[in-house]
Each structure stands twice: as structure tokens, then as C-alpha cells.
Amino acid sequence: MIETKRLILRRMDMKDVKRMFDYIFSDNRVMDNLIKGPHKSISETVNRLTEITNQYECEKFCYWGIVLKESGDLIGAIDLYNINEDTENCEVGYDIGFNWWNRGYGTEALQAIVEFAFRSMNIHKISATHGMDNPASGKIMLKVGMKQEGIIRDMIRKNNQYKDCGIYGILQHEYLELNLNQQSSILNELN
């Protein structure tokens, strides 16, 4: 578990199915930015959360639900994936329910996970991508110190249409230089 000023990042469990379906996995506005598209039935969300919760036994599995501290409401999810032990590189992805867009929650959650990855996991580089039709996600990446490294043409295909994606990255030494004296309290909050 990781705690920030306004958020708690915690393991997902099967009690989260309805909320994830209602506010994230079935919402076109949120899922339009992902390859698979929105879930049509709650059984798809049950299957997805079953996959997620079954992987928590693996030490390197990093997937958190994003919860508002004040209300206890689950508003999204964030994960580190494609963790390569040879290069010590990984990717990060996140989803925030539409009702909580433009409030800084994505930035706050991403900042905490970037810090966790660099300071606790000794990750060398974190990469992320976003569809070019979703510039708000790129702004979140920039706010945590990531740099746009390029645009990959026709990177994803959805509804038989190809989309270009911006790719961003940050290196551990860049992050540490930017945040040398600003380590947040998240590392003290880890359980």
C-alpha cells in the first residue's frame, strides 16, 4: 500500500468489481484510450479482476487500485508492467474514472508510482504511451518529469482504425536529480 496526500494506492480485490465496472471498465470515455475497449458486461470485469488478483502472489506484480483517502472511493487503477530484469526497465499505465478527471489524481498517483519504482525497486527507466487523441495523459506524464521521446505511428488498432501514440520516458538518475531533496513520505507509508 502506498499513501499520498489525497490517495491510497492498494491491492485490488473482488469487492472492487462493481465499482470498476460502473466507473471505469464500462465507461467509453475512459476505455476509449485503451485497446480492448469498454466491457459490455460485469462478467468481463469479474474475469479481469480475477486475472489481476491471481497475480498478486508474484513478487514483481505491481497493480494498485487508486482510492480517495477522504471517502474510501475507488476511482481508478495504476500499474507497472513489462518489468525487464535484464534492463531494469518497465512501463506504467493508469486509468482514472471520468468523474475524477482534471483534479490532479492521475498526476498524484503516477508521481507516487514513479517514486516507488525508482527508490524501492531500483528501476532504471519507466516508459509510458498515450494515444495522440488523448493529450491530457501526456500532460500527466510531463508533470512527473517524463520526457516525450517520440511518436510511434499506427501503434495501436482499435475499431479497425490505427492510432499514433506518444511515447514518454524518465530515467532513474533524471528523477533523482529533479527530486533530490523532495522525497515524499510514501516510502514511509509502505506496508
Secondary structure by P-SEA (a helix, b strand, c coil): ccccccbbbbbbcccaaaaaaacccccccccccccccccccaaaaaaaaaaaaaacccccbbbbbbbccccccccccccccccccccccccccccccccccccaaaaaaaaaaaaaaaccccccbbbbbbccccaaaaaaaaaaccccccccccccccccbbbbbbbbbccaaaaaaaccccccccccccc
